[in-house]
Amino acid sequence: MLKIFETILLLGLISCAIAVSFSKKLLNSILIFMSYSLMMSIIWILLESPDLAITEAAVGAGITSLLFFVTLKKIHAMEEDIREDE
């Protein structure tokens, strides 16, 4: 059962890496990056390395994504993405 979960996580990592390459909107790219980091932190837990898992979750999905969101807000890219959707 664990092997199936690991395989699903690895396929998820590959699909996130491909999806972020083809994503046209910056906000979607950040969300995909966040999911990539969260999946990677779960893989670190499965590899019995909790210190790396905590670091990946805090830095990868937390601080880096927050900085990306602030940057998008500063350059007004989030408003442009929302206007394009409407």
Secondary structure, DSSP 8 states (H G I E B T S, - for coil): -HHHHHHHHHHHHHHHHHHHHH--SHHHHHHHHHHHHHHHHHHHHHTT-HHHHHHIIIIIIIIHHHHHHHHHHHTTHHHHHHHHH-
